């Protein structure tokens, strides 16, 4: 605690007032259902666009490969074992009886399968 690396972020969960000692530091308001707003408050972003630009800058600087899989979304690794995207393969299937299409990815390392209806 003495080296300044500990961060304390007060969080408002109900109508209880924030103590005066804590009002002068950054705090988060979770009395609403807007998670993007709360993340912006904690991280100090003025807008969602500022937050997205910071994420993109971080991805660019980290040299991460991001792959989008229909039915799942963007991945940088297997969410179960951490295998890189080169070990992930997309899949799709059609349920003819229900006329539904499904898609996702599978991991060649651990066998994890993720996806959903399109």
Secondary structure, DSSP 8 states (H G I E B T S, - for coil): -TTS-----EEE-SS----GGGTTS-EEE-SSS-HHHHHHHHHT-SSHHHHHHHHHHHHHHHT---EEETTTEEESB-TTT--BGGGEEEEEEEETTTTEEEEEEEETTT--EEEEE-
